[in-house]
């Protein structure tokens, strides 16, 4: 059984808000996609710097 479990493919990370697998930001334990991040970034304390 151990060999079977090792052969399983790793699941791609999913967004905790919308459930998509694309552009998932895992840094700092966010686990949300880029689209959802743009919607909630200001609410969770990220600021936009520069241009």
Backbone as a ProteinNet text record, in pm:
[ID]
protein_1_A
[PRIMARY]
XXXXXXXXXXXXXXXXXXXXXXXXXXXXXXXXXXXXXXXXXXXXXXXXXXX
[TERTIARY]
80.7	0	84	196.8	280.5	327.4	356	399.8	286.1	164.8	49.6	25.8	41.8	21.4	129.7	250.6	360.2	342.8	276	257.3	144.1	60	-50.7	3.6	-61.6	-20.6	-66.9	13.4	-18.4	-128.1	-227.6	-334.9	-286	-325	-285.5	-358.6	-296.6	-362.1	-488	-585.9	-710.8	-735.5	-807.1	-844.5	-950.3	-935	-1031.1	-1160.6	-1158	-1277.1	-1362.3	-1299.3	-1377.3	-1350.1	-1242.7	-1216.8	-1137.8	-1089.2	-1014	-871.9	-806	-668.8	-568.7	-613.2	-524.8	-476.8	-346.9	-284.9	-304.1	-292.7	-313.1	-190	-211.2	-105.1	-101.3	6.8	19.4	108.4	179	269.9	192.7	253.7	195.2	67.3	45.6	-71.9	-202.4	-196.2	-317.5	-408.3	-351.2	-425.4	-548.8	-531.2	-638.4	-583	-669.5	-624.7	-600.3	-532.6	-498.7	-620.7	-725.3	-848.3	-914.1	-925	-984	-893.2	-762.1	-668.3	-688.9	-708.9	-730.4	-856.5	-956	-1080.8	-1068.2	-988.4	-983.5	-851.3	-756.8	-623	-627.8	-704.4	-709.7	-773.8	-872.6	-940.7	-848.9	-753.6	-665.9	-533.9	-520.9	-408.2	-296.1	-313.2	-211	-234.6	-124.9	-133.5	-68.6	-115.4	-59.3	43	167.1	273.7	316.8	374.8	427.3	324.4	326.2	241.4	95
-120.3	0	125.2	124.4	243.4	287.8	191	226.1	289.7	240.6	298.5	442.6	469	605	698.9	648.6	731.4	764.6	679	701.3	799.4	827.8	920.7	1057	1119.7	1254.4	1353.7	1456.6	1560.8	1649.9	1681.6	1769.4	1912.2	1983.6	2124.4	2205.5	2313	2394.1	2461.2	2478.8	2541.5	2668.7	2760.1	2885.2	2855.5	2912.6	2888.8	2967.2	3067.7	3150.1	3096.3	3077.1	3036	2892.7	2830.2	2690.2	2663.1	2765	2744.9	2697.8	2641.9	2593.8	2690.1	2792.8	2883.6	2999.8	3033.1	3149	3151.2	3037.7	3032.1	3086.1	3183	3245.3	3173.7	3097.9	3020.8	3089	3193	3262	3322.2	3317.4	3366.3	3290.3	3173	3093.4	3149.9	3230.6	3291.1	3188.2	3107.4	3004.3	3059.8	3173.1	3229.5	3260.9	3263.7	3289	3438.5	3471.6	3609.7	3698.7	3643.1	3720.5	3757.1	3659	3685.6	3775.5	3760.3	3844.5	3990.8	4021.7	4161.5	4218.3	4134.4	4180	4203.8	4121.2	4128.7	4179.9	4217	4255.2	4371.9	4472.9	4590.3	4554.7	4466.7	4427.2	4350.3	4273.3	4192.4	4261.7	4390.1	4469.3	4491.6	4452.7	4477.9	4615.2	4685	4817.7	4816.1	4901.7	4913.2	5026.2	4992.7	5092.7	5111.1	5224.6	5249.4	5316.4	5278.8	5344.1	5326
0	0	0	64.1	72.8	-64.4	-151.9	-286.5	-365.8	-345.8	-415.6	-373.7	-245.7	-195.9	-247.1	-260.8	-309	-456.7	-530.2	-673.6	-703.5	-606.3	-628	-665.2	-758.7	-797.7	-693.2	-676	-579.5	-637.3	-558.1	-603.9	-612.7	-716.8	-724.7	-617.8	-570.7	-467.4	-522.5	-437.5	-480	-399.6	-461.9	-396.5	-291.1	-171.2	-64.6	-84.1	-170.9	-192.2	-306.8	-425.3	-541.7	-586.6	-538.6	-569.9	-696.3	-765	-888	-857.4	-959.8	-945.6	-1008.1	-1073.7	-1147.1	-1061.3	-1076.8	-1012	-860.4	-794.4	-650.1	-578.7	-491.1	-412	-277.7	-255.8	-132.7	-30.3	-71.8	17.8	135.3	252.8	378.3	416.3	357.4	390.5	337.8	230.7	176.5	109.7	19.9	-53.2	-123.7	-191.7	-273.6	-411.9	-512	-648.4	-669.6	-777.2	-807.2	-823.4	-880.8	-902.3	-768.4	-680.6	-549.1	-465.8	-483.6	-409.4	-442.7	-569.6	-609	-545.2	-521.6	-461.8	-311.2	-242.6	-96.4	-41.2	-125.5	-80	18.6	-11.5	76.2	210.8	209	332.7	426.7	369.4	454.7	483.3	444	486.4	387	261.7	160.5	99.1	73	12.7	-124.3	-211.6	-343.4	-345.7	-381.1	-387.9	-532.4	-561.3	-695.2	-783.2	-906.3	-1007.2	-981.5
[MASK]
+++++++++++++++++++++++++++++++++++++++++++++++++++

